[in-house]
Amino acid sequence: MTLQASTPAEASASLASLLAPLSVEAFFADYYEKKPLHLTGRGVGERYPGFPDIEGFEHLLWSQEEKLRRVLRVNRRGSYFAMPHPSQGKSLFRWSVDRLADGCTLILNGMDTMSVPVARVARAIEAEFGGKVAANGFLTPTEQQGFLAHFDTHDVFILQLEGTKRWPLFDQRVELPIDRQIHLIDQDSVGDPSAVFDLEPGDLLYVPRGLVHGPHTLEGHSFHLTMGFRPLRWVDYLSALVQVAAEQDPAFRSSILQLDGEAFDALCAEKLAHLGEIAGKRRPRKLAMERLMENLGAQLRPLPGEHIRVATRAEDIDADTLVLRRPECPCHVYEKGAAVRIQFPGIGLATDEDLQPGCIEAPLVAGGALRWIARSQAPFRASDLPEPLDIDARVELVRLLARNGLLTLCPPA
C-alpha cells in the first residue's frame, strides 16, 4: 500500500533503480516477505550515486558531533559502549575513532537526515511500502562483528558502500514477527547458516523480518547502510479499524466487568459480531485507511530542493505559470467532515491544532482539483485544473500548495 496509490510509477521507478536488474514485479512475487535477495554486478556510483563512503562517514561524525549522543551507537559483539561524560572533556569524534581502532562497530542512526541522496532512496521505500524508513550507517573494522546472530521485526535492505562484509543467514525464528515477538537468540542454537553472502561495494541484500543473521567483516573495513522499514501490515489496518469503530459506537468504549465464564464469552461474541457489521461498511474501512495514511504523511520530512525560491515567488503564480508536483512528495487526499484535505511532506507551519505541517484543508468543492494534482506527473498550469473551482480559486490553490512545498516552479522555456 503506497502513500499515494495514484502515483505508484514514481515510487516504483526509484525502487526499480535500486533493484535493477531485477524487476520490481519479480521482487514482490518471488522475494518480498519470503526469502533473501542478493543483487551484485553494479558499482556504488551506479546503484548508490552520491552516497557517502568511509571518508564521508567520518565527515558526518565530525559535523554531527553536537548530536552524536543521540544518533551514534558503539557496539562490539553485542555489547554497547557508554559514551564519555561531557565533564571528562573528551571529544566524541575522537572517542568514536578510538573505539573503531579498538575493534568496535560505529552505528550512525538517521543518515536519511544527513544525506540528500540517502533521503531520496529512503523516500522511495517509504512511498512504496507505506512505512517509515530508518537509514543507519554501520562502519566495522577488519575481522570484527558488531551484533551477534539476531533477527529483526522489520524488513531490511542492506546497501554495501565500501569494503566487504560477510552475511551468514540462518533460520527463520518467527514468521513475519511483530515488535512483541522480538527476543534474544541463544547463540548455541544458531547452527550452520542456510546461506552466506559476501557483499561487495554496490551490492544489495534484502533480509525479510524474522530471518536470523550475524554479519561480520573479513579483511579490511566495511561500511554499509541499512534501510529498515515496517510496511503497512494487516495488524495496523485492523487496529485502526477497531479504533474507528470505537469512535462511532459507545458499545466498544464501555468497560469490561465480566472477565471469565459464559457471560464473558457471550459478550465477546456479541462485540465481535457487531465489529464485523461495522467493518462490512465501506465508510469505516475507508476512514481506517485514511487514518493510517494521515499518520504516515505527518511523519515524512520534506526533502530540500528550491523551497526558498518557490516560497518567495509563490504569490507571483498566475493561471499560466507552469508548475510541477514534486516527484519525491507522495500525497494523500481524503475528506474530513465538510472539508477535503491533502497530506504531504510539507514545509508549512501548522495553523490549527488538528492540522500537521503539510496538511492543507480546503472546501469539498476543491476535492476534484486536489485529486487531479495528486495524480499529476507532468507540468501543468492552474488553468488546467478541473472545475467547478473558478480560475481565481484554482490560482490561489496552486499558490498555497507551492508555498507549502508540494509544487515547484518549472523553469521558463
Buried (B, 14 or more C-beta within 10 A) or exposed (E): BBBBBBBBEBBBEBBBBBBBEBEBEEBEEEBBEEBBBBBBEBEBEEBBEEBBBBEBBBEBBBEBBEEBEEBBBBBBBBEEBEBEEEEEEEEBBEBBBEBBEEBBBBBBBBBBBBBEEBBBBBBBBBBBBBBBBBBBBBBBBEEBBBBBBBBBBBBBBBBBBBBBBBBBBBBBBBEBBBEEBBEEBEEEEBEEBBEEBEBBBBBBBBBBBBBBBBBBBEEEBBBBBBBBBBBBBEEBBEBBBBBBBBEBBEEBEEEEEEEEEEEEEEBEEEBEEBBEEBBEEEEBBEBBBBBBBBBBBBEBBBBEBEBEEBBEBBEEBEBEBBBBBBBBBBBBBBEBEEEBBBBBBBBBEEEEEEBBBBBBBBEEEBBBBBBBBBBBEEEBBBEBBEEEBEEEBBBBBBBBBBBBBBBBBBEEE
